């Protein structure tokens, strides 16, 4: 599963949480990474420490140009 570190919050705008990968000991990159669906990562998702990237249907819709009559 591909996950991204969650945003740190209002105190540190534009920064992400530092979430360590238990297998490598390194921080998850801000651009995200493919990780196994282990209890560790599922807990991180449940706790809100990491998120799934938005799917195309969740992306903000572009305003359509008005049809010319």
C-alpha positions as CSV (number, residue, x, y, z in Angstrom):
1,X,0.0,0.0,0.0
2,X,1.2,3.5,-0.8
3,X,1.1,6.0,2.1
4,X,2.1,9.6,2.7
5,X,3.1,11.2,6.0
6,X,0.3,13.3,7.4
7,X,0.6,17.1,7.7
8,X,2.0,18.2,11.1
9,X,-0.9,20.7,11.7
10,X,-1.5,24.3,12.3
11,X,1.6,24.8,14.5
12,X,3.9,23.9,11.6
13,X,2.1,24.7,8.3
14,X,3.5,22.9,5.3
15,X,5.5,20.3,7.2
16,X,4.8,16.6,7.5
17,X,5.0,14.3,10.5
18,X,8.3,12.3,10.7
19,X,7.2,8.6,10.6
20,X,9.9,6.0,10.9
21,X,9.9,2.8,8.9
22,X,10.5,0.0,11.4
23,X,12.3,-2.2,8.8
24,X,14.8,0.4,7.6
25,X,14.9,2.9,10.6
26,X,14.6,5.8,8.1
27,X,11.9,8.4,8.0
28,X,9.1,8.0,5.4
29,X,9.8,10.5,2.6
30,X,7.4,13.4,2.3
31,X,6.6,12.2,-1.2
32,X,5.4,8.9,0.3
33,X,6.4,5.3,-0.1
34,X,5.1,1.8,-0.8
35,X,4.9,-0.1,2.5
36,X,3.6,-3.5,3.5
37,X,0.2,-3.8,5.0
38,X,1.5,-4.8,8.4
39,X,-0.1,-4.1,11.8
40,X,2.5,-1.3,12.3
41,X,1.4,0.6,9.1
42,X,-2.3,-0.1,9.6
43,X,-1.9,1.5,13.1
44,X,-0.2,4.5,11.6
45,X,-3.2,4.9,9.2
46,X,-5.7,4.4,12.0
47,X,-3.9,7.0,14.2
48,X,-3.7,9.5,11.3
49,X,0.1,9.6,11.2
50,X,0.0,8.5,7.5
51,X,-2.6,8.9,4.8
52,X,-3.4,7.5,1.5
53,X,-2.9,9.7,-1.5
54,X,-6.1,11.2,-3.0
55,X,-7.7,9.3,-5.8
56,X,-8.6,11.1,-9.0
57,X,-12.3,11.1,-8.0
58,X,-11.3,12.9,-4.7
59,X,-9.3,15.6,-6.4
60,X,-11.0,19.0,-6.7
61,X,-13.0,19.3,-9.8
62,X,-12.0,21.9,-12.3
63,X,-14.7,24.4,-13.0
64,X,-16.3,23.8,-16.4
65,X,-16.6,26.7,-18.8
66,X,-20.1,27.8,-19.3
67,X,-21.7,26.5,-22.5
68,X,-22.1,29.2,-25.1
69,X,-25.6,29.5,-26.2
